[in-house]
Amino acid sequence: MIQTLRVDLESPVPHYEQIRAQVAAAVTAGRLRAGDRLPTVRVLAADLGIATGTVARAYRELEAGGWVTTRRRHGTVVADRAPSGGSKVGEAALRLVAAARAERLSDQDVHDLVSGALLAHSAPPPGRPRVVVGSGPTPNDPGPSHVSARKDGA
């Protein structure tokens, strides 16, 4: 059962996404195991003080991601799935968090670092424009920094 699930009502992050991310993190960390039952939509919504539709959306997102399965009369349970990324990536994530804690970085600082690393190493899907920041002057802005979109490989 989820014991520490919280929703920050003042956060700009949608409530359903906060729930989705916390459940996925609990599964990844081993706090929730395959077959563990999640609270019903109504119970969790009442406990968190949010709308049932918000919890239902979080559960739908979790199911779409393969984190949980939902069946009538059986409820929502943690799916039997291997952690994505494998053990080497999981171990690297643990080392990152340990180093961040040693440096006294906040959770937001760690999220920002990881988001930056993902952005630096991301490749857009074929045919989608890639956003390039600060790659040189443009016809309308000769300054050193600009944002433009271009097709991958261009």
N, C-alpha and C positions, 0 to 999 in steps of 0.2 A: 504494500500500500504506500502511497505517496504521503510522506509525513511533513515534508518541508516545502511543499509547493506554495509559491506566493505569487501574487499579481500586484505589480506597482501600478496603482490606478492613475498616477500622475505621469507615468512614462509615455514617451511618444511611440514606443513599440506597442503594436496592437496586443490586446489582452490574449487573444487566441495564440499569437506567436510566442508570447511569454510562456504560456502553458506548454505549447509544442516543444519549444527549446528545452524547457526544464525536464520534461518527460524523456526526450531523446538523450539528454545529458545523463539522467539517472540510469537509463538503460546502458549507455556507453560505460559509465562508471561502475556498473554491476550492482547498483542499489536496487534496481528493478531487474528481475530475471524473467526469462521466458516462462509464460504461464501465470505470472502475477496478474491479479485482477486490479483494474483501475476502478475508482469510484464511479458510480453512475453519473450521467450528465447532470441530473437534477441535484444530487448530493454535492458534487464538486462545485456546481454553480452557487448553491446555497452557502457552502463553506467559504467560498471566496467572495461572495457578495456581488456576483456578476450575472449576466443573463445566461440562460441555458443555451441559447443559440451560439454564444461565444465559445462555450465549452464543447458543444457539438462540432463546431468548425475546427477547433483544435484537434479533436479526436479524428475527424475526417482527414485532416492534414497528416496526422500521425499514421493513419491507416494507408493513405496514399504513399507515404514514404516507407512503408513496410515495417514500421516500429510496433504497431499493434494490429490486432484483428478484432472485429466486432461481429458478434452473432446474437441474434435474438435469443432471449432466455439464458444466454451464457455471459452476456455483458462484453466489456472491452478488456482484452488481456494482452500482455506483452507478447509479441510475436517471437517465434524461434528463428533468430537470424544471427548471422555472424557479424561482428562489428565491422563496419565499413572501414577500409583503409588498412586493415591487417594489424598485427601486433607491433611491427616496427613503428608505424605512425602513432599508434596509441602510446607506446613507450616514449616517443619523441614529445608527444603532447604532455605527458607527465613530467618529463624533464623541463619543458618550457615553463610549466606552471611552477615547478619547484624553484627554477631560476628567478621567475618573476616574483615569487613570494620572498626569496632571499634579497631581492632588490627593492622590496616593499612597493611594488607596482600595484595599482588598483586593478580590479577586474576589468574596468572599462579600458585602462591602458593596455591590458593584454588583448582584449578584443580588438582594439585599434591596431595593435601590432600585427595580429593575425590577419585582419582585414586588409591591411597594407600589403602584407606578404602575398595574400591571395590575389590581390589586384595586380601586383608586380609580376606574378607568375601565371596570370590567367590568359587564356586564349579564347577569343569569341567564337561562337559557332560559325561554320563556313557561310559566307555570304552576308553576315551581319557586320555592320560598321563597328569599328573599334574606336573608342574615344582616346584621343591623344592630347595630353596636357603639356603645354610649354615646349613644343617642338620647333619653334621658330616663328618668324613674322608671317602675318597674313596680309592680303591686299588691303584690308580695311584697318588693320591694327599692326603697325610696324614694331610694336613693343616686343619684349623678350618672352612674354607668356601669353598663351591663348589656348583655347579648347577647340578642337575640330573633330569631325568624324570622318573616317575613311574606311573603305572596304579592306578587309584583312588581306595582307600581302601587298598593299599599295604603298 
